[in-house]
Amino acid sequence: MAKALVVYATITGNNEDVADIITDALEDLGVEVDEVEMTMADPADFEEADICVICPYTYDEGIDFYEDLQEEQLAGKVYGVAGSGDTFYGDDFCVAVDKFGDALARTGATKGAENVKINLAPDEEDIQKLDAFAKQLVEKAAKLND
C-alpha cells in the first residue's frame, strides 16, 4: 500500500480544507495518509512516504519548512502542491504553491500532478480538481514503483 504525507499551513482554515479533501481522496484510492500541520512537520518526514503533498500558505509560517526542504533528497517520491489563496492579491495569488513546487522539484522527486490553485474556500468544482489531482498522484506513484 502506498503511503502519503500531506503537509499544510493555514490561517483561514482554507488550506486545511484543501488538505482534508486531498487526504480523503487519497484514502478513497487505497493510500495510507498522514496529514500534518506544517509547523508540526519536518521535510525529512517525506522520506517515509511514496507521495509528498504540500498545501502551503503564502506567509511566514512555512519559511523554515521551505528552507529545510531544500536539503532533502526525495528521488523516487512523487509530489504535488495545492493551495488556497485570494485572487485579490493579483500576481501574488498562490505564489507559495509555485515556490514549494519548485523546491520539491529540486529534491529529485517526480511531479505527479500540475499545481492546483484555489481561490478562497474550496467549492464543488475545486473538490473535483483536488480529487483528480489525488488520482494523478496515485497513478504516477504506481508507475514509478512498477
Salt bridges, closest charged atoms under 4 A:
ASP98 OD2 - LYS117 NZ 2.69
GLU114 OE1 - LYS111 NZ 3.55
ASP126 OD1 - LYS129 NZ 3.84
GLU139 OE2 - LYS135 NZ 2.99
